Each structure stands twice: as structure tokens, then as C-alpha cells.
Amino acid sequence: MSAEPFDEHTIAALVADATTAPSLHNAQPWTFRYLRGIGVLRLYADLERTLPRTDPENRGLHLGCGAALLNLRVAAAAAGLAPEVRLLPDPADAELLAEAHLRGTAPPDKALAPLRAAIHRRHSSRHPFRDEGIPAVVQERLYDAARTEGAELLFPGAWHVRSILELVRDAEDWEALDTGRRGETEQWTHPESSGTGAAPDGIPAEAFGPGRRGTTAPVRDFAVGRPMPGRAWASFEKNPNIALLGTARDGPADWLRAGQALERVWLRATADGLVASVTSQPLEWPELRWAARDPLSAMAHMQMVLRLGYGPEGHPSPRRPLDEVLDIA
């Protein structure tokens, strides 16, 4: 490893890869600061991008920032670097979520480096998937990806999948009655087609996917109650492949680990030819989040519901320019 400070181009490339990560409503609630004198890249929560009605504890914010941190580690490994990462390094600074010491002598992570090719291909796909199961060998790689990051991945049985789908519908009904949450969702989603001057964050119309016929797939419809002329409608898979991601504990450090696990699973799935979407709707309500657990598993705290399968790739969502998210000191 070099003992010299890394040049701005190298740091910018690492952060550009990091910020392709998924986040709740694509709010992109992160900023980065590189301290060139000590070779440390810091990840901060951007508290101006919180969703107080949908995510009052900032659990989703931590998940998104954790996903960005995993992307940073992947990009660093692909560049031949082995950053030493610390979560929540300063108890007195709640906005400082992690720091990565880029200098060191350890070899780069050979398991992470190959995932870089999937970083820019990973998008939420809100399209119908084929009614096709996921091979056991692929599922095992996804299990390993989650376990490596200190989380657990579970493919629930048929009865539990039905229960999850019912909880998603309950969450949709509850959200429909909550004007504050609806307004927050509308703030970050844009049913009009993007073009010149389009927002650099949030979810554009192109990423909404078609409207659903039936309610079998847990795909969040960001156009609910708002007209989208010309939007297509489609029937979704009858037997969706649902995976649950969870952790043993449920604090900010666990949410950051879960975010890293989520992104590692998603990149592994992308590399294996799968597409995915996620839904946090039943996990945004404490009563439903507890009910979503599988009582037969050791998973204590549910962090995300994933829908995986084979189908069309999703449309990319916009990203904030680097000069808004990266400061070099």
C-alpha cells in the first residue's frame, strides 16, 4: 500500500462508486470527507435528507449509508486497496457513521473485488419477473454474502411468504390513510418523465415500473393516487421469490452492518444474473415489522424484504453530483 496521500481522482472514483448505492426513496443521505493528511475517508449522515415520517429512527438512513460503505469497500478492493473500516468511530458525533483508513499493508479483499462490475448494473427492477425458482447454489452464495457482513438472509416458506404479502398490503392501506407519509413519499418521487433539469435524487417515473394487475408481488407503487398518462400495466409473478434480511441486534451499528449485507447480497445476485427490488413498507410500522419475523428462525430483527428473480433490469435512478457529496481537506 502507498504511504502517500491518494490523488483526488482516485478518491473521487471511489466515492462515485459508493454513491450508486440504494437508499430509501433514493434520498442519498450521505456525504464523504477525505482527510488527505492521514489517508482517511469519512462517511457522514446527511441529516437534511431524512424522512421523519417514514423513517423516524433513521434506520433506513443507516441502511442506505451502510450500502454506500459496502460499495466503497468493493471499489477499493478492485483498485488494489484494503481499507481498515471502523463503524461509529466517535460516540460524540452521531453524524459520523464510518471511516475508512485507506493506507495499510493488508492485501485487498479478493471476494469483494469481482463485485465491482455489478455496482453500475445494480438497479431496482419494479417489473414482472418470471415465475421461476432460484437455484440452491445461488441461494447459498447469497446466504454467504449476508453472513460475511454479520447479517442473516432467509428464504421463507410458502406460508410465511403469504404472510409477508399480506403485511405489505396492510402497510399500503395504512400509508394511504397517513397524509404525512404520503406527502413525504410524493416529495421524493416524480411521476412525470425526467428530462432537462430533472432532480438529481428521488425516484424518476422511468424507475416506477408498470402498474400492477393483482397484488401478488411486493412492489411499491410510487404513483398511487397520482396520474401517469401512458403508463403500462402488467401482471406480476404469482409466486415471488422473497428473501428476508435481518440482524441479531437492532442499533445504529447493526443497521450499518445490515446495509452492507443488503448491498453485498444485491451485488452478488446481480453478478449471478438476478434482478431485485426491495420493500421496507411493512418494516416502517413497528407493529407490522414485528409480525414480519419468522418465529421458526433465529432472526431477531428484520431489516429488509427483498424480491429476487429473473427478469428485465431496472432503470437507473439519478445521482447527486460529486461536488455535493465529497469534500477533500
Number of C-alpha atoms within 10 A of each C-alpha: 14 10 11 11 15 16 9 12 9 12 20 18 15 20 26 21 21 25 27 24 26 25 22 24 19 21 23 27 23 28 22 25 18 23 15 17 10 13 18 20 25 22 26 21 22 18 13 9 13 19 21 12 16 23 16 12 15 17 20 26 28 27 28 30 31 32 28 29 31 26 28 25 28 31 25 26 22 21 15 15 22 23 25 15 17 13 18 19 14 13 9 8 10 12 16 20 24 22 23 20 17 24 19 14 13 11 12 19 17 13 11 20 18 16 21 21 15 18 23 13 17 26 23 21 24 28 27 21 25 15 15 13 12 13 8 9 9 15 17 11 15 25 20 19 26 27 15 15 19 16 25 26 26 19 15 18 12 13 8 16 20 16 15 24 20 17 20 26 18 15 19 16 11 14 18 14 10 11 11 14 18 17 11 15 21 19 12 18 21 23 20 15 11 14 8 5 6 13 17 15 18 23 26 24 20 17 21 23 23 19 21 19 11 11 15 18 23 24 24 20 14 22 20 14 10 11 10 15 8 6 14 10 12 13 16 23 18 14 16 24 23 25 21 23 23 28 23 14 14 15 13 19 17 23 25 28 26 29 33 30 31 33 26 25 25 30 31 24 23 22 18 13 14 20 26 26 21 23 16 20 23 25 24 20 15 10 10 17 20 14 15 23 21 20 10 7 9 13 20 16 20 24 26 23 25 23 22 22 24 17 18 15 19 20 20 17 19 17 17 16 12 15 10 10 19 20 15 13 8
